Amino acid sequence: MDYQLQEQIELFDRYLSEHVEGANLDVHPFEIADSLIQIKKIDGQIYLDLLNTLPQTLLAEVIIELPRHEQEEIYERFGAKKLALLTEELNTNDAADLISHIEEIDEAKANAVLSNLSEEDRDTINKLISYEEHEAGAHMKVEIFTAHLHEKIGDSILRLKQMKQNNEIDNIHHVFVVSDGHTFVGMIPLEDLILHGPKELYKDVIDDEGKITVSVKPHDDIKKVIEVVSNYDLSVIPVVNDFGILVGRITSDDIYDIISEEATDQIYHLAGVNDDAEQEESFWIIGKSRAIWLGLNLFTAIAASLVIGLFDETLQSLVALAILMPIVASMGGNAGTQTLTVTVRQMALGEIAGNEAKKTIFKEVSIALLNGLLYGAVMGVIAYVWFGLPMLGVVIAMAMITNLFAAGFFGAIIPLTLKKFGVDPAIGSTVLLTTITDVVGFFSFLGLATLILL
């Protein structure tokens, strides 16, 4: 057997035994999933054999830690009953994600999986997957540790202990206090309860120390949820309906995953790359996705070349222009990318809204203009010393100032405009901006050269 394969199998066996026996609490399903991925790279059949040796509860947890394309292979391989059993082992939000993912691949199988679940689980998952991806409800868990206002602390702790022993709930750091009708009153960190006796009522704790009352609603945009969690430094946030009734919670690990996914999406989109396609193993699918954006970029590059073609006689008259021309376009492109990246990121964080858009445009234009004045002067001197033509230095200095001004303005205005029309600001912004800075850069440089030097 291959030495590397043997090493990975031994690592998998150690992780598995330590996790099952509880000998090492640091062993996480992610580590087992990562070990399986390494094994699959060497031998796909052994990977499948080891996957089937996992206990059902652990298998469910490992599957959601696997890359998306690996999950799809498993969903296609396993039958509806097997997938239903795995679904029952997961938290409600993970279970809903699993069903949604299966539905994308095979809607009939997703329905078959749902039909094999208990009526209660089926209703819960159907409710969660009915929310849009950008809504808070799509990311909440319905497993909640609640306590009534007039309940004793000791009684609730015993109930929590029983829930943990039965694996009914995890990731608990707060107790959600409710009144009659399950109306949300507030939440209290579990660590605060050690200061109180088991016979004290939650009402007394709240009267003495207060409670955290921040909450969101199921249809709130998830970006708002992220903002609230960040502003209040929360590890969990309750979800309540329009009547104030507690319906779920969103935990920090889910918030982290959402932030990570959004950041990844933005990076890919700014580069003209499809994040879903990049998860595929097929070179054809990845290449096709990238080719679309490269094709669009080709047409924009032709547009810039057409501008250069307008001044072919000018270029033939002064070779120095051809040497210096890329500098103007490059500086504009880089300045525009800086502005674009900052603007898109601030928009994603909710830092730009309403009148702040005008302030953003003014700030970015001012910064770009200052840099244009600085580096325009520097390049003007360099061009004069290099070619011995004073007016050539003036031309390139003016062109750089013009192009950096345009880069700052359009780098801010393009994503703001796209968002106004309901388009993801990260998608297509780079291609549009590059076209503008190239066209403006070439046109201003060659146009000024034609007017001043010839």
VOGU-3710 file (C-alpha; in Angstrom, 3 decimals, decimal comma):
1> mdyqlqeqie> 0,000/0,000/0,000  1,153/3,535/-0,787  2,995/5,000/2,223  1,109/8,301/2,037  -2,220/6,464/1,847  -1,305/4,290/4,820  -0,367/7,385/6,794  -3,687/9,062/6,025  -5,681/5,929/6,936  -3,880/5,697/10,283
11> lfdrylsehv> -4,615/9,377/10,905  -8,278/8,825/10,036  -8,496/5,826/12,389  -6,937/7,828/15,220  -9,279/10,768/14,689  -12,261/8,451/14,543  -11,420/6,514/17,706  -10,620/9,672/19,672  -13,836/11,360/18,554  -16,098/8,363/19,240
21> eganldvhpf> -14,491/7,568/22,586  -14,283/11,240/23,588  -10,584/10,816/24,338  -9,709/14,022/22,524  -12,324/16,741/22,594  -10,256/18,774/20,126  -10,960/16,302/17,309  -13,623/17,956/15,182  -15,630/16,435/12,305  -13,781/18,864/10,030
31> eiadsliqik> -10,497/17,045/10,731  -12,065/13,705/9,887  -13,538/15,209/6,696  -10,152/16,664/5,734  -8,479/13,298/6,288  -11,072/11,621/4,046  -10,469/14,170/1,286  -6,726/13,431/1,353  -7,487/9,698/1,143  -9,846/10,204/-1,804
41> kidgqiyldl> -7,081/11,958/-3,760  -5,109/8,727/-3,555  -7,793/6,021/-3,615  -11,477/6,779/-4,201  -12,715/3,314/-3,247  -11,018/3,335/0,158  -12,500/6,779/0,708  -16,000/5,362/0,146  -15,311/2,352/2,352  -14,119/4,533/5,232
51> lntlpqtlla> -17,033/6,902/4,788  -19,415/3,987/5,287  -17,670/2,979/8,533  -18,604/6,234/10,264  -21,355/6,137/12,899  -24,506/7,775/11,614  -24,354/10,862/13,835  -20,709/11,490/12,978  -21,292/10,783/9,274  -23,919/13,531/9,155
61> eviielprhe> -21,518/16,003/10,803  -18,634/15,000/8,512  -20,708/15,363/5,348  -21,545/19,025/6,045  -17,808/19,691/6,534  -16,923/18,283/3,106  -16,536/20,579/0,063  -19,765/21,212/-1,801  -18,921/19,032/-4,811  -18,038/16,134/-2,484
71> qeeiyerfga> -21,402/16,515/-0,781  -23,147/16,315/-4,145  -21,490/12,975/-4,909  -22,709/11,607/-1,576  -26,260/12,850/-2,129  -26,317/11,151/-5,514  -24,898/7,898/-4,090  -27,086/7,577/-0,983  -30,766/6,695/-1,109  -33,601/8,848/0,248
81> kklallteel> -34,013/6,800/3,457  -30,305/6,990/4,267  -30,261/10,732/3,656  -33,369/11,160/5,820  -31,644/9,372/8,719  -28,615/11,650/8,320  -30,835/14,731/8,156  -32,407/13,840/11,500  -28,965/13,904/13,134  -28,300/17,542/12,182
91> ntndaadlis> -29,281/20,870/13,660  -32,333/22,297/11,944  -30,431/24,940/9,960  -27,860/22,369/8,760  -30,676/19,961/7,916  -32,439/22,668/5,917  -29,194/23,451/4,053  -28,763/19,756/3,258  -32,289/19,461/1,837  -31,864/22,683/-0,168
101> hieeideaka> -28,605/21,378/-1,608  -30,180/18,050/-2,576  -33,085/19,944/-4,152  -30,653/21,834/-6,401  -29,330/18,503/-7,687  -32,477/16,359/-7,703  -35,803/17,836/-6,627  -37,528/14,450/-6,654  -34,941/12,981/-4,281  -35,263/15,998/-1,960
111> navlsnlsee> -39,014/15,416/-1,771  -38,387/11,720/-1,106  -36,018/12,574/1,738  -38,599/14,916/3,253  -41,290/12,252/3,014  -39,105/9,925/5,107  -38,827/12,447/7,946  -41,219/12,772/10,853  -44,047/15,240/10,345  -42,554/17,619/12,910
121> drdtinklis> -39,097/17,611/11,289  -40,624/17,917/7,820  -42,699/20,949/8,808  -39,717/22,625/10,473  -37,408/22,108/7,491  -40,061/23,193/4,979  -40,526/26,378/6,960  -36,788/27,099/7,047  -36,214/26,433/3,345  -39,177/28,667/2,487
131> yeeheagahm> -37,100/31,692/3,486  -34,926/33,396/0,902  -31,164/32,885/1,256  -30,670/36,539/2,244  -33,254/36,365/5,045  -32,447/35,706/8,704  -34,929/32,837/8,904  -32,928/30,790/6,414  -29,983/30,695/8,846  -31,664/30,125/12,200
141> kveiftahlh> -31,798/27,077/14,444  -35,123/26,290/16,088  -33,484/24,312/18,911  -33,527/26,825/21,764  -32,839/26,633/25,484  -35,641/28,653/27,043  -36,721/29,331/30,624  -39,929/30,887/31,908  -39,821/34,113/33,881  -41,133/32,319/36,977
151> ekigdsilrl> -39,001/29,193/36,602  -36,264/28,357/39,116  -32,698/28,493/37,820  -31,914/25,057/39,228  -34,836/23,439/37,427  -33,830/24,926/34,087  -30,205/23,812/34,501  -31,338/20,239/35,144  -33,458/20,450/31,986  -30,486/21,751/29,991
161> kqmkqnneid> -28,335/18,899/31,314  -30,901/16,391/30,096  -31,085/18,067/26,670  -27,306/17,940/26,319  -27,183/14,277/27,318  -29,787/13,489/24,657  -27,885/15,566/22,037  -30,985/17,685/21,551  -29,101/20,985/21,582  -25,577/22,382/21,265
171> nihhvfvvsd> -23,655/25,639/21,101  -25,488/27,033/24,130  -24,136/30,176/25,771  -27,355/31,986/26,711  -30,704/31,154/28,200  -33,668/32,754/26,431  -36,216/33,938/28,971  -39,852/33,907/27,847  -43,170/34,835/29,359  -46,580/33,298/28,770
181> ghtfvgmipl> -47,188/32,389/25,141  -43,434/31,976/24,501  -43,036/35,753/24,153  -39,370/36,741/24,214  -38,379/38,760/27,292  -34,600/38,746/27,026  -31,532/36,525/27,159  -29,013/36,001/29,937  -25,463/34,623/29,538  -25,144/31,230/31,215
191> edlilhgpke> -22,004/32,400/32,987  -24,090/34,980/34,877  -26,193/32,230/36,434  -23,320/30,989/38,612  -23,813/34,094/40,729  -27,343/32,998/41,647  -28,750/30,167/43,686  -30,723/27,272/42,183  -33,940/28,378/43,866  -33,884/31,917/42,474
201> lykdviddeg> -36,378/32,804/39,745  -35,324/34,198/36,389  -37,601/37,163/37,065  -35,461/38,061/40,079  -32,251/37,818/38,021  -33,692/40,122/35,368  -34,965/42,589/37,972  -31,513/42,710/39,610  -29,204/42,660/36,583  -31,327/43,250/33,490
211> kitvsvkphd> -31,187/41,234/30,284  -30,181/41,449/26,621  -33,225/42,326/24,540  -31,666/42,676/21,071  -33,446/40,530/18,464  -34,153/40,252/14,742  -37,098/39,040/12,671  -37,162/36,065/10,268  -37,527/38,231/7,156  -34,774/40,698/8,109
221> dikkvievvs> -31,884/40,865/5,660  -28,986/38,747/6,896  -26,680/41,746/6,395  -28,676/43,563/9,045  -28,245/40,567/11,357  -24,472/40,606/10,823  -24,400/44,319/11,591  -26,426/43,885/14,811  -24,296/40,952/16,012  -21,136/42,945/15,301
231> nydlsvipvv> -22,373/46,160/16,940  -23,509/44,421/20,122  -20,682/41,833/20,262  -23,146/38,951/20,488  -22,370/35,240/20,205  -26,036/34,494/19,453  -29,069/36,539/18,471  -32,725/35,565/18,991  -35,224/35,565/16,129  -38,756/36,660/16,983
241> ndfgilvgri> -41,875/36,970/14,837  -44,078/40,055/14,430  -45,857/39,212/17,693  -42,631/39,014/19,709  -42,755/35,224/19,973  -39,371/33,491/20,031  -38,996/31,267/16,944  -35,258/30,587/16,694  -31,694/31,742/17,152  -28,734/32,509/14,916
251> tsddiydiis> -25,360/31,583/16,356  -21,951/33,155/15,809  -20,624/30,158/13,849  -23,360/30,663/11,243  -22,648/34,404/11,144  -18,971/33,651/10,588  -19,803/31,271/7,718  -22,024/33,915/6,094  -19,345/36,608/6,404  -16,745/34,221/4,980
261> eeatdqiyhl> -18,996/33,277/2,042  -19,780/36,930/1,269  -16,112/37,901/1,415  -15,239/35,001/-0,908  -18,044/35,965/-3,306  -16,797/39,553/-3,442  -13,209/38,535/-4,119  -14,284/36,145/-6,887  -16,721/38,619/-8,427  -14,161/41,427/-8,459
271> agvnddaeqe> -11,889/39,083/-10,404  -14,704/38,045/-12,749  -14,780/34,495/-11,364  -17,844/32,412/-10,499  -17,474/31,057/-6,954  -19,749/28,043/-7,579  -17,861/27,053/-10,715  -14,522/27,244/-8,886  -15,710/24,489/-6,524  -15,974/22,081/-9,438
281> esfwiigksr> -13,223/19,617/-10,344  -13,915/19,813/-14,081  -11,439/21,982/-15,980  -14,129/22,510/-18,608  -16,666/24,016/-16,168  -14,077/26,260/-14,501  -12,559/27,308/-17,814  -15,987/28,044/-19,321  -16,906/30,275/-16,379  -13,689/32,259/-16,622
291> aiwlglnlft> -13,845/32,417/-20,424  -17,115/34,376/-20,330  -15,501/37,215/-18,402  -12,318/37,059/-20,457  -14,452/37,337/-23,594  -16,148/40,439/-22,214  -12,754/41,838/-21,296  -11,571/41,207/-24,866  -14,299/43,462/-26,245  -13,447/46,195/-23,750
301> aiaaslvigl> -9,769/45,899/-24,697  -10,747/46,308/-28,362  -12,628/49,495/-27,396  -9,438/50,865/-25,819  -7,458/49,867/-28,913  -9,931/51,728/-31,127  -9,194/54,880/-29,131  -5,478/54,369/-29,728  -6,195/53,869/-33,429  -7,668/57,358/-33,617
311> fdetlqslva> -4,215/58,755/-32,917  -2,060/56,510/-35,094  -0,446/59,489/-36,838  0,430/61,056/-33,487  2,075/57,831/-32,321  4,064/57,560/-35,560  5,296/61,127/-35,145  6,573/60,632/-31,594  7,700/57,166/-30,508  8,065/58,346/-26,895
321> lailmpivas> 4,258/58,390/-26,631  4,080/54,634/-27,229  6,668/54,090/-24,498  4,882/56,238/-21,926  1,289/55,384/-22,826  1,028/52,170/-20,715  2,091/54,121/-17,610  -0,963/56,369/-17,790  -3,376/53,448/-18,214  -1,684/51,345/-15,534
331> mggnagtqtl> -1,758/54,091/-12,893  -5,425/54,785/-13,633  -6,319/51,108/-13,453  -4,568/50,589/-10,118  -6,065/53,735/-8,584  -9,508/52,693/-9,784  -9,109/49,198/-8,327  -8,165/50,696/-4,960  -11,291/52,869/-4,936  -13,526/50,071/-6,213
341> tvtvrqmalg> -12,322/47,560/-3,608  -12,751/49,976/-0,704  -16,206/51,082/-1,879  -17,540/47,551/-2,438  -16,237/46,411/0,948  -17,763/49,389/2,778  -21,078/48,761/1,042  -20,983/45,119/2,131  -20,403/46,213/5,731  -23,317/48,646/5,560
351> eiagneakkt> -21,059/51,677/6,010  -22,373/53,473/2,920  -26,026/54,460/2,766  -28,101/57,482/1,740  -26,184/60,755/1,885  -22,996/58,865/2,767  -22,732/57,901/-0,909  -21,978/61,518/-1,851  -19,352/61,716/0,891  -17,768/58,523/-0,399
361> ifkevsiall> -17,570/59,824/-3,964  -16,099/63,143/-2,781  -13,538/61,401/-0,565  -12,403/58,941/-3,229  -12,203/61,607/-5,941  -10,195/63,865/-3,626  -7,738/61,097/-2,748  -7,342/60,068/-6,388  -6,858/63,691/-7,459  -4,162/64,274/-4,836
371> ngllygavmg> -2,341/61,154/-5,976  -2,762/62,297/-9,569  -1,154/65,655/-8,787  1,708/63,983/-6,921  2,557/61,242/-9,416  1,689/63,405/-12,412  4,388/65,851/-11,296  6,840/62,999/-10,656  6,192/61,395/-14,045  6,322/64,767/-15,772
381> viayvwfglp> 9,860/65,336/-14,497  10,889/61,789/-15,420  9,508/62,172/-18,969  11,325/65,494/-19,388  14,654/64,049/-18,195  14,159/60,829/-20,176  13,281/62,350/-23,559  14,432/65,945/-23,158  10,998/67,334/-24,108  9,534/69,723/-21,485
391> mlgvviamam> 6,041/69,739/-22,998  5,983/65,921/-23,070  6,328/66,073/-19,303  3,377/68,469/-19,151  1,266/66,205/-21,360  1,803/63,037/-19,320  1,322/64,933/-16,042  -2,027/66,320/-17,220  -3,098/62,928/-18,578  -2,288/61,175/-15,296
401> itnlfaagff> -4,199/63,775/-13,282  -7,188/63,367/-15,600  -7,106/59,573/-15,528  -6,680/59,264/-11,750  -9,549/61,714/-11,280  -11,710/59,504/-13,517  -10,501/56,385/-11,685  -11,535/57,812/-8,305  -14,913/59,004/-9,565  -15,933/55,903/-11,519
411> gaiipltlkk> -14,373/53,523/-8,983  -16,920/54,839/-6,482  -19,864/55,591/-8,782  -19,967/52,225/-10,638  -20,648/49,964/-7,597  -23,060/52,532/-6,115  -24,995/52,682/-9,384  -25,085/48,897/-9,771  -26,454/48,526/-6,249  -29,139/51,124/-6,974
421> fgvdpaigst> -30,369/48,947/-9,853  -30,311/45,809/-7,706  -27,123/44,321/-9,176  -24,324/42,914/-7,004  -21,745/45,760/-6,987  -18,866/43,312/-7,210  -20,104/41,704/-10,431  -18,805/43,386/-13,571  -17,427/46,453/-11,782  -13,798/45,608/-12,552
431> vllttitdvv> -14,397/45,139/-16,291  -16,354/48,393/-16,564  -13,784/50,325/-14,558  -10,817/48,964/-16,501  -12,485/49,964/-19,765  -13,112/53,502/-18,533  -9,593/54,054/-17,146  -8,006/52,662/-20,318  -10,166/54,754/-22,637  -9,832/57,938/-20,568
441> gffsflglat> -6,111/57,366/-20,072  -5,308/56,763/-23,731  -7,656/59,458/-25,009  -6,420/62,159/-22,631  -2,741/61,333/-23,169  -2,831/61,029/-26,945  -5,381/63,826/-27,336  -3,268/66,267/-25,306  -0,158/65,137/-27,172  -1,878/65,874/-30,506
451> lill> -2,926/69,348/-29,340  0,276/70,353/-27,570  3,164/68,508/-29,209  2,150/68,375/-32,866
//
